[in-house]
Amino acid sequence: MTQTLRDPREVIREEPLMHRPIFEALASGPATIVEIAERIGHPVHETVYWVMGMRRYGHLIESAEADDDGFFSYKIVGQGEAEAPLEECEYE
């Protein structure tokens, strides 16, 4: 299987556009980066950039411990607490 990798700068530039799909992918609960990638239909190596960016800026947090395979789950900050619905998020 041959796949041409996109320039990382191009992938990183897309991060603001990927907030909504990632928020929607996590609406049902925490997920690993692999699960998020499957839900949004993008490669794992690109999803890592977007999730790490969202984590860095306080939109997502990771679980305290890794699962049996060594993967951390990520969730929306405040998920499970009283929060604004996705429609009211400023990321559109």
N, C-alpha and C positions, 0 to 999 in steps of 0.2 A: 504494500500500500504506500503510494507516494503522495505526499501532500506538501504543497508549497506553503511555507510559513509566512504570515504577513509581518511586515515591519512592526516591531513592538511600539514604535511611536504612533502608528496608525491605530493599534489596538487601544493604547492608553488614551488617545483622543476620544475614543468612543465611550469612555467610562460614564460621563454624565447621561448619555443616551441609554445606558444599560441599567440605571438605577431602578426605573419602574419595572422592567422585566424581572430583575432580581428580587425586588420587594414582593412582587406577585408570586414568584417561585417560593418565597419564604413565608407567605401569608398563612399557610397551613401548619407551619412549625419549622424548627431548626432543620438544617440539611448540610451535608458535606459539600465541598466544592464540586466533587464529581456529580453528586445529585443535582446541585444547582445547574451545572452545565447541561445535564440531560434535560432538565425541565425547561431551560431557555433555548435549547437547541444550538448551543455554541460549543466549540472545543474547550476542553478543560484548561489547556495552557493559556487561552485568552481569558477565561473566566477567573483564573487566579489573579490576573492584573486588576480586574474590576472589583472583585471581592476584597482584595487587599487595600485598594483605594478607598472603598466604602468603609472598611474597618478603620483605616488610618484617620478618616475624617469623622468618625464617631457614629456612622449610620448602622454599623453591624458590630456584634461582639461574638467571640468564639466561646465554645463550651470550655469548662475548666479542665476537662480531661479528654484525651483522645479515645476513640472507640477501639475495639479489638484489632482493627487493621492499622491503627495509628493515625486516623484522620480525625480532625476536629470538626464539630458542627458549628455552623454560624446561624445567628438569628438577628432579627431586627431589634435595635435597641428599644427596650420597653415592651417587647413582645410578651404577651401574657398579662400585662398590666393594662390599666385604662390608657388608651391611646387614640389618636385621631385615625379615622379610616383612611385607606389608601387614597380615596378621592380627594381628601383634604391635604395630602402631602404636597409640598411645594416643588417636588421633582416630577415634572411632566415633560 
